Amino acid sequence: MKIAIVDDNKPDLKLLGGFIAGYCRENRVDYELAAAAGGGAFLHGFCAGRYDLVFLDIFMQGMDGMEVAQKIRETDGDVLIVFTTTSSSYAVKSYRVRAFDYLVKPFSYEQFCQTMCLCDKALAKKRHYIEIKEGRVIRKVLLEDIIYTDYANHYIYVHTKTEVVKSYLSFADFSPMLLSFPQFLCCYRNCIVNLDHVLMLKDRDFEMTDGVRVPIKKEWYQEIRQKYADHIFGEMEREERV
């Protein structure tokens, strides 16, 4: 997740940066963080698609946050904007620039986490997909639709909720597309499962939501069982925060 903070109050900027680091660590979110001490400095390096989420203070010297948001929306209609401010008087105006949320200072870490959970879910639906070539066509496959993948005779088979996508691709070239996301795990030679689609761990196999049982390599079993348990507890904690 690529995140930017725009705030000319250094203590507030530092506090929010700490909140972001804490949330991403607890929820195993890969992130990149940029900070700007004013709207002009932020817009100087801004371009559409550069960030997934922008935390934007409204009351700043020079260009205020509402003006910055309007400039953002001139070129980028997708980035999530969360206003952070000491007053709720701009709440109605924030909808004109399609703000995702509005945090009134001082807000607690728990309040922040509630907003981040909502952002996380919104971004997951919008941007998480892989592109692979099937025949002569480039296919976009949503991560949430992938149940598991396997490999045979130089082809990757991506098993989704509705179909199997077949691509002439080595496992070494394909696997980094998925293994950079925490919900995907290599459990056997050339086989990757989506832990979000695991129903249960049974007799050293993963039973998947489509009824298929995917084996776990004997030498990896203890480590994989722990990772699966960590994933389940992580999901439970995230649900409790929302």
Secondary structure as the mmCIF struct_conf table of DSSP 4:
data_model
#
loop_
_struct_conf.conf_type_id
_struct_conf.id
_struct_conf.beg_label_comp_id
_struct_conf.beg_label_asym_id
_struct_conf.beg_label_seq_id
_struct_conf.end_label_comp_id
_struct_conf.end_label_asym_id
_struct_conf.end_label_seq_id
STRN STRN1 LYS A 2 VAL A 6
BEND BEND1 ASP A 8 ASP A 8
HELX_RH_AL_P HELX_RH_AL_P1 LYS A 10 GLU A 26
TURN_TY1_P TURN_TY1_P1 ASN A 27 ARG A 28
STRN STRN2 GLU A 32 ALA A 36
BEND BEND2 ALA A 37 GLY A 38
HELX_RH_AL_P HELX_RH_AL_P2 GLY A 39 HIS A 44
TURN_TY1_P TURN_TY1_P2 GLY A 45 GLY A 45
TURN_TY1_P TURN_TY1_P3 ALA A 48 GLY A 49
BEND BEND3 ARG A 50 ARG A 50
BEND BEND4 ASP A 52 ASP A 52
STRN STRN3 LEU A 53 ASP A 57
BEND BEND5 ILE A 58 PHE A 59
BEND BEND6 GLN A 61 MET A 63
HELX_RH_AL_P HELX_RH_AL_P3 GLY A 65 THR A 75
BEND BEND7 GLY A 77 VAL A 79
STRN STRN4 LEU A 80 THR A 85
BEND BEND8 THR A 86 THR A 86
BEND BEND9 SER A 88 SER A 88
TURN_TY1_P TURN_TY1_P4 SER A 89 TYR A 90
HELX_RH_AL_P HELX_RH_AL_P4 ALA A 91 SER A 94
HELX_RH_3T_P HELX_RH_3T_P1 TYR A 95 VAL A 97
TURN_TY1_P TURN_TY1_P5 ARG A 98 ARG A 98
BEND BEND10 PHE A 100 PHE A 100
STRN STRN5 ASP A 101 VAL A 104
BEND BEND11 LYS A 105 PRO A 106
HELX_RH_AL_P HELX_RH_AL_P5 TYR A 109 ARG A 127
STRN STRN6 TYR A 129 GLU A 134
TURN_TY1_P TURN_TY1_P6 GLY A 135 ARG A 136
STRN STRN7 VAL A 137 LEU A 142
HELX_RH_3T_P HELX_RH_3T_P2 LEU A 143 ASP A 145
STRN STRN8 ILE A 146 ALA A 152
TURN_TY1_P TURN_TY1_P7 ASN A 153 HIS A 154
STRN STRN9 TYR A 155 THR A 160
BEND BEND12 LYS A 161 THR A 162
STRN STRN10 VAL A 164 TYR A 168
HELX_RH_AL_P HELX_RH_AL_P6 PHE A 171 LEU A 179
TURN_TY1_P TURN_TY1_P8 SER A 180 SER A 180
BEND BEND13 PHE A 181 PHE A 181
TURN_TY1_P TURN_TY1_P9 PRO A 182 GLN A 183
STRN STRN11 PHE A 184 TYR A 188
TURN_TY1_P TURN_TY1_P10 ARG A 189 ASN A 190
STRN STRN12 CYS A 191 ASN A 194
HELX_RH_3T_P HELX_RH_3T_P3 LEU A 195 HIS A 197
STRN STRN13 VAL A 198 LYS A 202
TURN_TY1_P TURN_TY1_P11 ASP A 203 ARG A 204
STRN STRN14 ASP A 205 MET A 208
TURN_TY1_P TURN_TY1_P12 THR A 209 ASP A 210
BEND BEND14 GLY A 211 GLY A 211
STRN STRN15 ARG A 213 PRO A 215
HELX_RH_3T_P HELX_RH_3T_P4 LYS A 218 TRP A 220
HELX_RH_AL_P HELX_RH_AL_P7 TYR A 221 ARG A 241
#
